[in-house]
Amino acid sequence: MKNTKKILVTGGAGFIGSNLVDRLIKQGHEVTVLDNLVTGKEENINSDANFVKADISDRVEIEKSFENIDYVFHLAALARVPLSIEDPAGTAKVNILGTINVFKCAADNRVKRVIFASSSSVYGDQEVLPLAESMKPAPISPYALEKLEGELWAGMFTDLYELPVVSLRFFNIYGPRNDPDSDYSLVIAKFLKQKSLGQPLTIFGDGEQTRGFCYIDDLTKALIASIESEKIKGGEVINIGSQTANSVNQLADLIGGEKRYLDKRSGDMQNSKADITRAIELLDWRPEVIFEEGVKRTKEWFQGYEANNN
């Protein structure tokens, strides 16, 4: 995209959203961040972005933000498996109803394309790796089911409302701004926080479960490629993750310190690794940051975060 575009990022104050917003603004685009700041942080918001504090669960509250918008990145969600098990109605209100609200507002305002943040959790536990988009989804948590329903709504809006929506299935994204202080923080942020407090690294299960960890910079490149690609027509589902799988034990070893093993959590997938053939074909995208380097960068960011928050 050579010309400046008007772009709306829901969840733009969160870990993934704020990193994306920074990259978009660096490229010269006009960006609006829509976030209710429940899990996002105001200090994450780029000062050159327009900020609207609103909740996607309330369509009336958000609809004006879609006026004259070219592209929408829909990243806002309650994106935690344990929380969805504790409160499935609460997470469904945001992850399903909120998603429908975003799609409808985008359709009403003739947005050119919407990128929906789905999740590799929709696959559930499959017998074959890597995980390919052609596999039948088998979600094992309310969160995963909510994301799968979002994909179905994406297809519906593409066909019925003529709103091109593409669903990107994220695989275990990590990197700077991954909130270490949340009760539902992702595993790498939790490990870094525990180590800084002199606590053992808590691992659910035997730690041999694997993930296709994807560094945040690689993800933001994929997101931007998804609005630039002329091969996207709408309704596609595309994996965004690593072709290599690393175990939770390997991650713990890179962080360093004592480990403590707990019972496996309900709703957690055992193994995950991405088949990115479709991402290569449609987005010309491949991850570039190797796992060890990504963990190193995240550790360096965390040291600065701790210094500024103590």
TORKOL-4160 file (C-alpha; in steps of 0.2 Angstrom, whole numbers, padded with zeros to 4 digits, m for minus):
310
<pt num="1" X="0000" Y="0000" Z="0000"/>
<pt num="2" X="0008" Y="0016" Z="m0006"/>
<pt num="3" X="m0006" Y="0028" Z="m0001"/>
<pt num="4" X="m0011" Y="0032" Z="0017"/>
<pt num="5" X="m0025" Y="0021" Z="0023"/>
<pt num="6" X="m0038" Y="0024" Z="0037"/>
<pt num="7" X="m0037" Y="0009" Z="0048"/>
<pt num="8" X="m0046" Y="0003" Z="0063"/>
<pt num="9" X="m0038" Y="m0009" Z="0076"/>
<pt num="10" X="m0050" Y="m0016" Z="0089"/>
<pt num="11" X="m0040" Y="m0021" Z="0104"/>
<pt num="12" X="m0027" Y="m0009" Z="0099"/>
<pt num="13" X="m0021" Y="m0006" Z="0117"/>
<pt num="14" X="m0017" Y="m0025" Z="0119"/>
<pt num="15" X="m0001" Y="m0035" Z="0117"/>
<pt num="16" X="m0004" Y="m0039" Z="0098"/>
<pt num="17" X="m0014" Y="m0024" Z="0094"/>
<pt num="18" X="m0002" Y="m0011" Z="0100"/>
<pt num="19" X="0013" Y="m0019" Z="0091"/>
<pt num="20" X="0002" Y="m0019" Z="0075"/>
<pt num="21" X="m0003" Y="m0001" Z="0077"/>
<pt num="22" X="0016" Y="0005" Z="0079"/>
<pt num="23" X="0020" Y="m0004" Z="0063"/>
<pt num="24" X="0005" Y="0004" Z="0054"/>
<pt num="25" X="0009" Y="0021" Z="0060"/>
<pt num="26" X="0028" Y="0019" Z="0055"/>
<pt num="27" X="0021" Y="0015" Z="0038"/>
<pt num="28" X="0012" Y="0031" Z="0037"/>
<pt num="29" X="m0006" Y="0026" Z="0040"/>
<pt num="30" X="m0020" Y="0034" Z="0049"/>
<pt num="31" X="m0024" Y="0023" Z="0064"/>
<pt num="32" X="m0039" Y="0022" Z="0076"/>
<pt num="33" X="m0038" Y="0011" Z="0091"/>
<pt num="34" X="m0054" Y="0005" Z="0098"/>
<pt num="35" X="m0052" Y="m0003" Z="0115"/>
<pt num="36" X="m0061" Y="m0004" Z="0132"/>
<pt num="37" X="m0045" Y="m0006" Z="0142"/>
<pt num="38" X="m0051" Y="m0021" Z="0151"/>
<pt num="39" X="m0035" Y="m0031" Z="0146"/>
<pt num="40" X="m0027" Y="m0017" Z="0136"/>
<pt num="41" X="m0016" Y="m0004" Z="0143"/>
<pt num="42" X="m0017" Y="0015" Z="0139"/>
<pt num="43" X="0002" Y="0016" Z="0140"/>
<pt num="44" X="0003" Y="0004" Z="0125"/>
<pt num="45" X="m0007" Y="0016" Z="0113"/>
<pt num="46" X="0004" Y="0025" Z="0101"/>
<pt num="47" X="0003" Y="0044" Z="0103"/>
<pt num="48" X="0000" Y="0046" Z="0085"/>
<pt num="49" X="m0016" Y="0035" Z="0085"/>
<pt num="50" X="m0034" Y="0041" Z="0087"/>
<pt num="51" X="m0040" Y="0032" Z="0103"/>
<pt num="52" X="m0059" Y="0028" Z="0106"/>
<pt num="53" X="m0063" Y="0020" Z="0123"/>
<pt num="54" X="m0077" Y="0008" Z="0119"/>
<pt num="55" X="m0083" Y="m0010" Z="0121"/>
<pt num="56" X="m0087" Y="m0020" Z="0105"/>
<pt num="57" X="m0101" Y="m0029" Z="0115"/>
<pt num="58" X="m0111" Y="m0012" Z="0112"/>
<pt num="59" X="m0114" Y="m0009" Z="0094"/>
<pt num="60" X="m0121" Y="0008" Z="0096"/>
<pt num="61" X="m0106" Y="0013" Z="0106"/>
<pt num="62" X="m0093" Y="0008" Z="0092"/>
<pt num="63" X="m0102" Y="0011" Z="0076"/>
<pt num="64" X="m0096" Y="0029" Z="0073"/>
<pt num="65" X="m0078" Y="0023" Z="0074"/>
<pt num="66" X="m0081" Y="0014" Z="0057"/>
<pt num="67" X="m0085" Y="0029" Z="0047"/>
<pt num="68" X="m0073" Y="0032" Z="0032"/>
<pt num="69" X="m0062" Y="0017" Z="0038"/>
<pt num="70" X="m0053" Y="0007" Z="0024"/>
<pt num="71" X="m0048" Y="m0008" Z="0033"/>
<pt num="72" X="m0052" Y="m0016" Z="0050"/>
<pt num="73" X="m0041" Y="m0027" Z="0061"/>
<pt num="74" X="m0052" Y="m0036" Z="0073"/>
<pt num="75" X="m0041" Y="m0041" Z="0087"/>
<pt num="76" X="m0052" Y="m0037" Z="0103"/>
<pt num="77" X="m0056" Y="m0053" Z="0113"/>
<pt num="78" X="m0056" Y="m0061" Z="0130"/>
<pt num="79" X="m0042" Y="m0072" Z="0124"/>
<pt num="80" X="m0040" Y="m0084" Z="0138"/>
<pt num="81" X="m0045" Y="m0103" Z="0139"/>
<pt num="82" X="m0046" Y="m0104" Z="0158"/>
<pt num="83" X="m0057" Y="m0088" Z="0159"/>
<pt num="84" X="m0069" Y="m0095" Z="0145"/>
<pt num="85" X="m0071" Y="m0111" Z="0156"/>
<pt num="86" X="m0075" Y="m0101" Z="0171"/>
<pt num="87" X="m0087" Y="m0089" Z="0162"/>
<pt num="88" X="m0092" Y="m0095" Z="0145"/>
<pt num="89" X="m0107" Y="m0083" Z="0144"/>
<pt num="90" X="m0096" Y="m0068" Z="0148"/>
<pt num="91" X="m0082" Y="m0073" Z="0135"/>
<pt num="92" X="m0095" Y="m0077" Z="0122"/>
<pt num="93" X="m0103" Y="m0060" Z="0124"/>
<pt num="94" X="m0087" Y="m0052" Z="0119"/>
<pt num="95" X="m0080" Y="m0065" Z="0107"/>
<pt num="96" X="m0096" Y="m0069" Z="0098"/>
<pt num="97" X="m0108" Y="m0055" Z="0100"/>
<pt num="98" X="m0094" Y="m0042" Z="0099"/>
<pt num="99" X="m0087" Y="m0050" Z="0083"/>
<pt num="100" X="m0104" Y="m0049" Z="0075"/>
<pt num="101" X="m0105" Y="m0031" Z="0080"/>
<pt num="102" X="m0088" Y="m0027" Z="0072"/>
<pt num="103" X="m0092" Y="m0036" Z="0056"/>
<pt num="104" X="m0109" Y="m0027" Z="0055"/>
<pt num="105" X="m0102" Y="m0010" Z="0058"/>
<pt num="106" X="m0089" Y="m0014" Z="0045"/>
<pt num="107" X="m0102" Y="m0020" Z="0032"/>
<pt num="108" X="m0113" Y="m0005" Z="0035"/>
<pt num="109" X="m0098" Y="0007" Z="0031"/>
<pt num="110" X="m0092" Y="m0002" Z="0016"/>
<pt num="111" X="m0075" Y="m0007" Z="0023"/>
<pt num="112" X="m0064" Y="m0014" Z="0010"/>
<pt num="113" X="m0058" Y="m0029" Z="0021"/>
<pt num="114" X="m0058" Y="m0035" Z="0038"/>
<pt num="115" X="m0045" Y="m0046" Z="0046"/>
<pt num="116" X="m0051" Y="m0057" Z="0060"/>
<pt num="117" X="m0040" Y="m0064" Z="0074"/>
<pt num="118" X="m0044" Y="m0082" Z="0076"/>
<pt num="119" X="m0034" Y="m0095" Z="0085"/>
<pt num="120" X="m0025" Y="m0112" Z="0082"/>
<pt num="121" X="m0035" Y="m0118" Z="0097"/>
<pt num="122" X="m0050" Y="m0121" Z="0085"/>
<pt num="123" X="m0040" Y="m0137" Z="0080"/>
<pt num="124" X="m0041" Y="m0145" Z="0097"/>
<pt num="125" X="m0031" Y="m0161" Z="0099"/>
<pt num="126" X="m0027" Y="m0168" Z="0082"/>
<pt num="127" X="m0018" Y="m0184" Z="0079"/>
<pt num="128" X="m0008" Y="m0177" Z="0064"/>
<pt num="129" X="0004" Y="m0163" Z="0064"/>
<pt num="130" X="0007" Y="m0150" Z="0057"/>
<pt num="131" X="m0010" Y="m0143" Z="0058"/>
<pt num="132" X="m0018" Y="m0138" Z="0042"/>
<pt num="133" X="m0033" Y="m0127" Z="0038"/>
<pt num="134" X="m0041" Y="m0142" Z="0029"/>
<pt num="135" X="m0043" Y="m0152" Z="0045"/>
<pt num="136" X="m0060" Y="m0153" Z="0054"/>
<pt num="137" X="m0060" Y="m0141" Z="0069"/>
<pt num="138" X="m0062" Y="m0150" Z="0086"/>
<pt num="139" X="m0062" Y="m0136" Z="0099"/>
<pt num="140" X="m0060" Y="m0142" Z="0117"/>
<pt num="141" X="m0063" Y="m0125" Z="0126"/>
<pt num="142" X="m0077" Y="m0112" Z="0125"/>
<pt num="143" X="m0064" Y="m0100" Z="0119"/>
<pt num="144" X="m0059" Y="m0111" Z="0105"/>
<pt num="145" X="m0077" Y="m0113" Z="0100"/>
<pt num="146" X="m0080" Y="m0095" Z="0101"/>
<pt num="147" X="m0066" Y="m0092" Z="0089"/>
<pt num="148" X="m0073" Y="m0105" Z="0077"/>
<pt num="149" X="m0090" Y="m0097" Z="0077"/>
<pt num="150" X="m0081" Y="m0080" Z="0073"/>
<pt num="151" X="m0074" Y="m0089" Z="0057"/>
<pt num="152" X="m0091" Y="m0095" Z="0052"/>
<pt num="153" X="m0098" Y="m0077" Z="0054"/>
<pt num="154" X="m0083" Y="m0071" Z="0044"/>
<pt num="155" X="m0088" Y="m0083" Z="0030"/>
<pt num="156" X="m0106" Y="m0077" Z="0032"/>
<pt num="157" X="m0102" Y="m0059" Z="0031"/>
<pt num="158" X="m0091" Y="m0062" Z="0016"/>
<pt num="159" X="m0105" Y="m0071" Z="0006"/>
<pt num="160" X="m0121" Y="m0062" Z="0012"/>
<pt num="161" X="m0115" Y="m0044" Z="0016"/>
<pt num="162" X="m0101" Y="m0043" Z="0003"/>
<pt num="163" X="m0089" Y="m0039" Z="0016"/>
<pt num="164" X="m0072" Y="m0048" Z="0013"/>
<pt num="165" X="m0067" Y="m0055" Z="0030"/>
<pt num="166" X="m0051" Y="m0066" Z="0031"/>
<pt num="167" X="m0048" Y="m0076" Z="0047"/>
<pt num="168" X="m0030" Y="m0078" Z="0053"/>
<pt num="169" X="m0027" Y="m0093" Z="0065"/>
<pt num="170" X="m0014" Y="m0086" Z="0077"/>
<pt num="171" X="m0002" Y="m0099" Z="0085"/>
<pt num="172" X="0005" Y="m0094" Z="0102"/>
<pt num="173" X="0011" Y="m0077" Z="0099"/>
<pt num="174" X="0024" Y="m0070" Z="0111"/>
<pt num="175" X="0036" Y="m0055" Z="0112"/>
<pt num="176" X="0036" Y="m0037" Z="0120"/>
<pt num="177" X="0021" Y="m0031" Z="0129"/>
<pt num="178" X="0015" Y="m0048" Z="0133"/>
<pt num="179" X="0007" Y="m0043" Z="0150"/>
<pt num="180" X="0017" Y="m0052" Z="0164"/>
<pt num="181" X="0005" Y="m0046" Z="0177"/>
<pt num="182" X="m0011" Y="m0053" Z="0171"/>
<pt num="183" X="m0019" Y="m0068" Z="0179"/>
<pt num="184" X="m0021" Y="m0075" Z="0162"/>
<pt num="185" X="m0004" Y="m0070" Z="0155"/>
<pt num="186" X="0004" Y="m0081" Z="0141"/>
<pt num="187" X="0016" Y="m0094" Z="0147"/>
<pt num="188" X="0032" Y="m0085" Z="0142"/>
<pt num="189" X="0027" Y="m0069" Z="0152"/>
<pt num="190" X="0021" Y="m0079" Z="0167"/>
<pt num="191" X="0038" Y="m0088" Z="0167"/>
<pt num="192" X="0048" Y="m0071" Z="0166"/>
<pt num="193" X="0038" Y="m0064" Z="0180"/>
<pt num="194" X="0040" Y="m0080" Z="0191"/>
<pt num="195" X="0059" Y="m0080" Z="0188"/>
<pt num="196" X="0060" Y="m0061" Z="0193"/>
<pt num="197" X="0051" Y="m0065" Z="0209"/>
<pt num="198" X="0062" Y="m0080" Z="0213"/>
<pt num="199" X="0048" Y="m0092" Z="0211"/>
<pt num="200" X="0049" Y="m0109" Z="0202"/>
<pt num="201" X="0042" Y="m0109" Z="0184"/>
<pt num="202" X="0025" Y="m0117" Z="0185"/>
<pt num="203" X="0021" Y="m0130" Z="0171"/>
<pt num="204" X="0004" Y="m0138" Z="0169"/>
<pt num="205" X="0006" Y="m0156" Z="0164"/>
<pt num="206" X="0023" Y="m0164" Z="0160"/>
<pt num="207" X="0029" Y="m0149" Z="0150"/>
<pt num="208" X="0031" Y="m0160" Z="0134"/>
<pt num="209" X="0016" Y="m0151" Z="0126"/>
<pt num="210" X="0022" Y="m0142" Z="0111"/>
<pt num="211" X="0018" Y="m0126" Z="0103"/>
<pt num="212" X="0021" Y="m0117" Z="0086"/>
<pt num="213" X="0027" Y="m0101" Z="0095"/>
<pt num="214" X="0027" Y="m0086" Z="0083"/>
<pt num="215" X="0036" Y="m0070" Z="0087"/>
<pt num="216" X="0026" Y="m0054" Z="0087"/>
<pt num="217" X="0036" Y="m0045" Z="0073"/>
<pt num="218" X="0032" Y="m0060" Z="0062"/>
<pt num="219" X="0014" Y="m0059" Z="0066"/>
<pt num="220" X="0012" Y="m0040" Z="0062"/>
<pt num="221" X="0020" Y="m0043" Z="0045"/>
<pt num="222" X="0007" Y="m0056" Z="0042"/>
<pt num="223" X="m0007" Y="m0045" Z="0047"/>
<pt num="224" X="m0001" Y="m0031" Z="0036"/>
<pt num="225" X="0002" Y="m0043" Z="0021"/>
<pt num="226" X="m0016" Y="m0049" Z="0024"/>
<pt num="227" X="m0023" Y="m0032" Z="0019"/>
<pt num="228" X="m0010" Y="m0029" Z="0005"/>
<pt num="229" X="m0012" Y="m0046" Z="m0004"/>
<pt num="230" X="m0022" Y="m0046" Z="m0020"/>
<pt num="231" X="m0024" Y="m0065" Z="m0019"/>
<pt num="232" X="m0037" Y="m0062" Z="m0004"/>
<pt num="233" X="m0055" Y="m0062" Z="m0009"/>
<pt num="234" X="m0063" Y="m0065" Z="0008"/>
<pt num="235" X="m0068" Y="m0080" Z="0018"/>
<pt num="236" X="m0051" Y="m0087" Z="0019"/>
<pt num="237" X="m0044" Y="m0096" Z="0034"/>
<pt num="238" X="m0025" Y="m0095" Z="0036"/>
<pt num="239" X="m0013" Y="m0101" Z="0049"/>
<pt num="240" X="0000" Y="m0089" Z="0056"/>
<pt num="241" X="0013" Y="m0098" Z="0066"/>
<pt num="242" X="0029" Y="m0108" Z="0066"/>
<pt num="243" X="0033" Y="m0123" Z="0056"/>
<pt num="244" X="0043" Y="m0129" Z="0071"/>
<pt num="245" X="0036" Y="m0135" Z="0087"/>
<pt num="246" X="0045" Y="m0131" Z="0104"/>
<pt num="247" X="0040" Y="m0139" Z="0121"/>
<pt num="248" X="0035" Y="m0129" Z="0136"/>
<pt num="249" X="0050" Y="m0137" Z="0145"/>
<pt num="250" X="0062" Y="m0130" Z="0131"/>
<pt num="251" X="0054" Y="m0113" Z="0134"/>
<pt num="252" X="0057" Y="m0115" Z="0153"/>
<pt num="253" X="0075" Y="m0120" Z="0150"/>
<pt num="254" X="0078" Y="m0104" Z="0140"/>
<pt num="255" X="0071" Y="m0094" Z="0154"/>
<pt num="256" X="0081" Y="m0103" Z="0167"/>
<pt num="257" X="0077" Y="m0108" Z="0185"/>
<pt num="258" X="0068" Y="m0121" Z="0195"/>
<pt num="259" X="0052" Y="m0129" Z="0188"/>
<pt num="260" X="0037" Y="m0135" Z="0197"/>
<pt num="261" X="0024" Y="m0146" Z="0188"/>
<pt num="262" X="0005" Y="m0145" Z="0191"/>
<pt num="263" X="m0009" Y="m0155" Z="0185"/>
<pt num="264" X="m0014" Y="m0152" Z="0167"/>
<pt num="265" X="m0027" Y="m0139" Z="0164"/>
<pt num="266" X="m0044" Y="m0143" Z="0156"/>
<pt num="267" X="m0045" Y="m0136" Z="0138"/>
<pt num="268" X="m0027" Y="m0135" Z="0134"/>
<pt num="269" X="m0021" Y="m0143" Z="0118"/>
<pt num="270" X="m0007" Y="m0156" Z="0119"/>
<pt num="271" X="0003" Y="m0152" Z="0103"/>
<pt num="272" X="0002" Y="m0138" Z="0090"/>
<pt num="273" X="0013" Y="m0134" Z="0075"/>
<pt num="274" X="0007" Y="m0124" Z="0060"/>
<pt num="275" X="0006" Y="m0129" Z="0041"/>
<pt num="276" X="0009" Y="m0112" Z="0033"/>
<pt num="277" X="0007" Y="m0117" Z="0015"/>
<pt num="278" X="m0008" Y="m0106" Z="0013"/>
<pt num="279" X="0001" Y="m0091" Z="0021"/>
<pt num="280" X="0015" Y="m0093" Z="0009"/>
<pt num="281" X="0004" Y="m0094" Z="m0006"/>
<pt num="282" X="m0009" Y="m0081" Z="m0001"/>
<pt num="283" X="0002" Y="m0069" Z="0009"/>
<pt num="284" X="0020" Y="m0073" Z="0003"/>
<pt num="285" X="0023" Y="m0074" Z="0022"/>
<pt num="286" X="0035" Y="m0085" Z="0032"/>
<pt num="287" X="0041" Y="m0082" Z="0050"/>
<pt num="288" X="0059" Y="m0076" Z="0051"/>
<pt num="289" X="0063" Y="m0074" Z="0070"/>
<pt num="290" X="0069" Y="m0091" Z="0077"/>
<pt num="291" X="0063" Y="m0096" Z="0094"/>
<pt num="292" X="0079" Y="m0093" Z="0104"/>
<pt num="293" X="0081" Y="m0076" Z="0097"/>
<pt num="294" X="0063" Y="m0071" Z="0100"/>
<pt num="295" X="0064" Y="m0077" Z="0118"/>
<pt num="296" X="0080" Y="m0067" Z="0120"/>
<pt num="297" X="0072" Y="m0051" Z="0114"/>
<pt num="298" X="0057" Y="m0054" Z="0125"/>
<pt num="299" X="0068" Y="m0056" Z="0140"/>
<pt num="300" X="0077" Y="m0040" Z="0136"/>
<pt num="301" X="0060" Y="m0031" Z="0135"/>
<pt num="302" X="0055" Y="m0038" Z="0151"/>
<pt num="303" X="0070" Y="m0032" Z="0160"/>
<pt num="304" X="0066" Y="m0014" Z="0155"/>
<pt num="305" X="0048" Y="m0017" Z="0159"/>
<pt num="306" X="0052" Y="m0022" Z="0177"/>
<pt num="307" X="0064" Y="m0008" Z="0179"/>
<pt num="308" X="0050" Y="0005" Z="0174"/>
<pt num="309" X="0037" Y="m0003" Z="0185"/>
<pt num="310" X="0047" Y="m0006" Z="0201"/>
